[in-house]
């Protein structure tokens, strides 16, 4: 359920989920030194979900990569259960797929493990006041990833035969050569290419070549 934003005067209760004990103790020391209360430290996503029910913390600091249930899966489980309390993903590195999945799952903050302790403290303060603490460069990266996925989407919907035809046409092969390679008539190749142009939103072979090249770069 929705939770009211906390004021700075209220002690923030934090649950930490990370499978690196030394890092967890360091995070605990930093947060408690900043006046927060660490209600528990757990080592995997399943334990985090159980601890949420027991301790009802104000914010969850969640490692992206954990055994049993990882951070992204844990976040999804929270949101699907209508738990919208602030979650900060603490991570050494996020792949493109992980970054997009984390944002789509409804994360409130992303903090790198290589960052300073003050960064995490500030991020917790921001998300507990209802804000978002995600670096602009991460949002820009996610936007670029999504844009590239949209460019790839039309090609992904093609059948293997259609992709073979597109690849041949984009490589500069003439209709006669493509017909020989695919055991089709030139007329059939011409008709098939025009249908593919419409499906892919291009009007000629040059645009088709650009689309194909962009999908593999």
One Martini backbone bead per residue (centre of mass of N, CA, C, O) as a GRO file, in nm:
protein
  217
    1UNK     BB    1   0.102   0.031   0.011
    2UNK     BB    2   0.082   0.343   0.061
    3UNK     BB    3   0.327   0.577   0.185
    4UNK     BB    4   0.423   0.812   0.374
    5UNK     BB    5   0.621   1.061   0.390
    6UNK     BB    6   0.917   1.132   0.542
    7UNK     BB    7   1.063   1.303   0.774
    8UNK     BB    8   1.365   1.402   0.904
    9UNK     BB    9   1.268   1.357   1.217
   10UNK     BB   10   1.238   1.064   1.133
   11UNK     BB   11   1.331   0.754   1.186
   12UNK     BB   12   1.482   0.542   0.970
   13UNK     BB   13   1.382   0.223   0.843
   14UNK     BB   14   1.611  -0.043   0.749
   15UNK     BB   15   1.649  -0.281   0.489
   16UNK     BB   16   1.892  -0.536   0.416
   17UNK     BB   17   1.987  -0.689   0.089
   18UNK     BB   18   2.279  -0.898   0.110
   19UNK     BB   19   2.557  -1.139   0.032
   20UNK     BB   20   2.770  -0.925   0.178
   21UNK     BB   21   2.879  -0.892   0.490
   22UNK     BB   22   3.086  -0.659   0.487
   23UNK     BB   23   2.909  -0.457   0.340
   24UNK     BB   24   2.672  -0.457   0.537
   25UNK     BB   25   2.828  -0.348   0.784
   26UNK     BB   26   2.906  -0.085   0.648
   27UNK     BB   27   2.620   0.016   0.593
   28UNK     BB   28   2.521   0.013   0.882
   29UNK     BB   29   2.723   0.219   0.993
   30UNK     BB   30   2.638   0.453   0.811
   31UNK     BB   31   2.334   0.467   0.882
   32UNK     BB   32   2.362   0.489   1.191
   33UNK     BB   33   2.544   0.746   1.173
   34UNK     BB   34   2.276   0.896   1.029
   35UNK     BB   35   2.018   0.795   1.221
   36UNK     BB   36   1.948   0.509   1.151
   37UNK     BB   37   1.760   0.197   1.125
   38UNK     BB   38   1.856  -0.141   1.129
   39UNK     BB   39   1.638  -0.413   1.130
   40UNK     BB   40   1.793  -0.583   0.894
   41UNK     BB   41   1.987  -0.868   0.755
   42UNK     BB   42   1.992  -1.014   0.433
   43UNK     BB   43   2.082  -1.264   0.155
   44UNK     BB   44   1.787  -1.268   0.012
   45UNK     BB   45   1.481  -1.233  -0.138
   46UNK     BB   46   1.308  -1.416   0.040
   47UNK     BB   47   1.402  -1.292   0.308
   48UNK     BB   48   1.307  -1.006   0.242
   49UNK     BB   49   1.003  -1.060   0.225
   50UNK     BB   50   0.981  -1.166   0.515
   51UNK     BB   51   1.101  -0.909   0.659
   52UNK     BB   52   0.887  -0.709   0.574
   53UNK     BB   53   0.656  -0.841   0.740
   54UNK     BB   54   0.800  -0.815   1.021
   55UNK     BB   55   0.930  -0.497   1.015
   56UNK     BB   56   0.827  -0.266   0.840
   57UNK     BB   57   0.992  -0.081   0.667
   58UNK     BB   58   1.065   0.217   0.492
   59UNK     BB   59   1.324   0.078   0.353
   60UNK     BB   60   1.493  -0.084   0.073
   61UNK     BB   61   1.810  -0.242   0.044
   62UNK     BB   62   1.900  -0.382  -0.278
   63UNK     BB   63   2.043  -0.636  -0.429
   64UNK     BB   64   2.065  -0.739  -0.753
   65UNK     BB   65   2.270  -0.987  -0.668
   66UNK     BB   66   2.123  -1.297  -0.569
   67UNK     BB   67   2.028  -1.561  -0.427
   68UNK     BB   68   1.740  -1.734  -0.535
   69UNK     BB   69   1.650  -1.410  -0.519
   70UNK     BB   70   1.666  -1.140  -0.680
   71UNK     BB   71   1.618  -0.805  -0.686
   72UNK     BB   72   1.416  -0.782  -0.921
   73UNK     BB   73   1.221  -1.006  -0.828
   74UNK     BB   74   1.160  -0.875  -0.557
   75UNK     BB   75   1.040  -0.613  -0.664
   76UNK     BB   76   0.811  -0.740  -0.824
   77UNK     BB   77   0.673  -0.877  -0.584
   78UNK     BB   78   0.604  -0.621  -0.434
   79UNK     BB   79   0.437  -0.472  -0.655
   80UNK     BB   80   0.230  -0.707  -0.701
   81UNK     BB   81   0.159  -0.669  -0.374
   82UNK     BB   82   0.130  -0.353  -0.319
   83UNK     BB   83   0.437  -0.261  -0.260
   84UNK     BB   84   0.552   0.098  -0.237
   85UNK     BB   85   0.796   0.112  -0.105
   86UNK     BB   86   1.103   0.208  -0.091
   87UNK     BB   87   1.367   0.133  -0.340
   88UNK     BB   88   1.712   0.038  -0.336
   89UNK     BB   89   1.961  -0.024  -0.569
   90UNK     BB   90   2.246  -0.219  -0.501
   91UNK     BB   91   2.535  -0.189  -0.724
   92UNK     BB   92   2.806  -0.268  -0.927
   93UNK     BB   93   2.629  -0.382  -1.183
   94UNK     BB   94   2.438  -0.321  -1.488
   95UNK     BB   95   2.281  -0.441  -1.723
   96UNK     BB   96   2.074  -0.360  -1.963
   97UNK     BB   97   1.847  -0.551  -1.875
   98UNK     BB   98   1.852  -0.476  -1.572
   99UNK     BB   99   1.794  -0.177  -1.594
  100UNK     BB  100   1.519  -0.193  -1.732
  101UNK     BB  101   1.385  -0.385  -1.525
  102UNK     BB  102   1.417  -0.203  -1.277
  103UNK     BB  103   1.250   0.035  -1.380
  104UNK     BB  104   0.989  -0.128  -1.451
  105UNK     BB  105   0.949  -0.232  -1.146
  106UNK     BB  106   0.988   0.040  -0.950
  107UNK     BB  107   1.228   0.198  -0.876
  108UNK     BB  108   1.375   0.472  -0.675
  109UNK     BB  109   1.683   0.365  -0.661
  110UNK     BB  110   2.038   0.398  -0.765
  111UNK     BB  111   2.338   0.243  -0.625
  112UNK     BB  112   2.669   0.232  -0.616
  113UNK     BB  113   2.918   0.053  -0.455
  114UNK     BB  114   3.151   0.262  -0.546
  115UNK     BB  115   3.033   0.464  -0.383
  116UNK     BB  116   2.966   0.671  -0.148
  117UNK     BB  117   2.804   0.684   0.152
  118UNK     BB  118   2.650   0.952   0.102
  119UNK     BB  119   2.481   0.856  -0.138
  120UNK     BB  120   2.294   0.664   0.019
  121UNK     BB  121   2.185   0.860   0.227
  122UNK     BB  122   2.062   1.056   0.021
  123UNK     BB  123   1.878   0.853  -0.123
  124UNK     BB  124   1.701   0.782   0.116
  125UNK     BB  125   1.594   1.065   0.165
  126UNK     BB  126   1.457   1.102  -0.110
  127UNK     BB  127   1.264   0.846  -0.119
  128UNK     BB  128   1.123   0.914   0.164
  129UNK     BB  129   1.007   1.191   0.013
  130UNK     BB  130   0.915   1.081  -0.291
  131UNK     BB  131   1.160   1.041  -0.461
  132UNK     BB  132   1.432   1.025  -0.702
  133UNK     BB  133   1.749   0.813  -0.724
  134UNK     BB  134   1.872   0.867  -1.046
  135UNK     BB  135   2.095   0.883  -1.266
  136UNK     BB  136   2.094   1.040  -1.567
  137UNK     BB  137   2.275   0.829  -1.718
  138UNK     BB  138   2.082   0.589  -1.669
  139UNK     BB  139   1.832   0.703  -1.811
  140UNK     BB  140   1.971   0.743  -2.084
  141UNK     BB  141   2.052   0.449  -2.126
  142UNK     BB  142   1.764   0.332  -2.118
  143UNK     BB  143   1.661   0.493  -2.360
  144UNK     BB  144   1.857   0.373  -2.568
  145UNK     BB  145   1.773   0.079  -2.532
  146UNK     BB  146   1.473   0.117  -2.611
  147UNK     BB  147   1.522   0.234  -2.893
  148UNK     BB  148   1.670  -0.015  -3.004
  149UNK     BB  149   1.438  -0.216  -2.956
  150UNK     BB  150   1.243  -0.076  -3.154
  151UNK     BB  151   1.421  -0.122  -3.406
  152UNK     BB  152   1.422  -0.443  -3.374
  153UNK     BB  153   1.127  -0.542  -3.370
  154UNK     BB  154   1.058  -0.588  -3.672
  155UNK     BB  155   1.275  -0.812  -3.721
  156UNK     BB  156   1.173  -1.011  -3.495
  157UNK     BB  157   0.889  -1.064  -3.659
  158UNK     BB  158   1.023  -1.226  -3.856
  159UNK     BB  159   1.083  -1.468  -4.047
  160UNK     BB  160   1.337  -1.657  -4.148
  161UNK     BB  161   1.285  -1.605  -4.451
  162UNK     BB  162   1.263  -1.295  -4.431
  163UNK     BB  163   1.545  -1.247  -4.312
  164UNK     BB  164   1.698  -1.363  -4.550
  165UNK     BB  165   1.594  -1.157  -4.757
  166UNK     BB  166   1.685  -0.900  -4.614
  167UNK     BB  167   1.986  -0.964  -4.600
  168UNK     BB  168   2.029  -0.986  -4.904
  169UNK     BB  169   1.929  -0.704  -4.987
  170UNK     BB  170   2.117  -0.538  -4.786
  171UNK     BB  171   2.391  -0.652  -4.930
  172UNK     BB  172   2.323  -0.602  -5.265
  173UNK     BB  173   2.156  -0.798  -5.393
  174UNK     BB  174   1.997  -0.913  -5.654
  175UNK     BB  175   1.709  -1.054  -5.746
  176UNK     BB  176   1.838  -1.285  -5.909
  177UNK     BB  177   2.026  -1.383  -5.680
  178UNK     BB  178   1.808  -1.433  -5.469
  179UNK     BB  179   1.642  -1.635  -5.630
  180UNK     BB  180   1.863  -1.847  -5.646
  181UNK     BB  181   1.915  -1.882  -5.340
  182UNK     BB  182   1.580  -1.926  -5.274
  183UNK     BB  183   1.414  -2.059  -5.500
  184UNK     BB  184   1.297  -1.813  -5.678
  185UNK     BB  185   1.143  -1.572  -5.833
  186UNK     BB  186   1.171  -1.252  -5.924
  187UNK     BB  187   0.875  -1.176  -5.880
  188UNK     BB  188   0.859  -1.283  -5.587
  189UNK     BB  189   1.077  -1.101  -5.472
  190UNK     BB  190   0.946  -0.829  -5.534
  191UNK     BB  191   0.688  -0.873  -5.369
  192UNK     BB  192   0.825  -0.941  -5.095
  193UNK     BB  193   0.977  -0.674  -5.062
  194UNK     BB  194   0.732  -0.482  -5.055
  195UNK     BB  195   0.608  -0.610  -4.803
  196UNK     BB  196   0.856  -0.553  -4.621
  197UNK     BB  197   0.858  -0.251  -4.638
  198UNK     BB  198   0.583  -0.214  -4.501
  199UNK     BB  199   0.647  -0.368  -4.236
  200UNK     BB  200   0.923  -0.179  -4.179
  201UNK     BB  201   0.898   0.127  -4.287
  202UNK     BB  202   1.006   0.126  -4.586
  203UNK     BB  203   1.105   0.221  -4.946
  204UNK     BB  204   1.403   0.092  -4.966
  205UNK     BB  205   1.718  -0.046  -4.969
  206UNK     BB  206   1.861   0.169  -4.809
  207UNK     BB  207   1.675   0.166  -4.560
  208UNK     BB  208   1.712  -0.134  -4.508
  209UNK     BB  209   2.017  -0.127  -4.454
  210UNK     BB  210   2.006   0.061  -4.212
  211UNK     BB  211   1.830  -0.116  -4.035
  212UNK     BB  212   2.018  -0.362  -4.026
  213UNK     BB  213   2.273  -0.222  -3.916
  214UNK     BB  214   2.137  -0.111  -3.648
  215UNK     BB  215   2.074  -0.413  -3.538
  216UNK     BB  216   2.417  -0.482  -3.519
  217UNK     BB  217   2.535  -0.211  -3.335
   0.00000   0.00000   0.00000
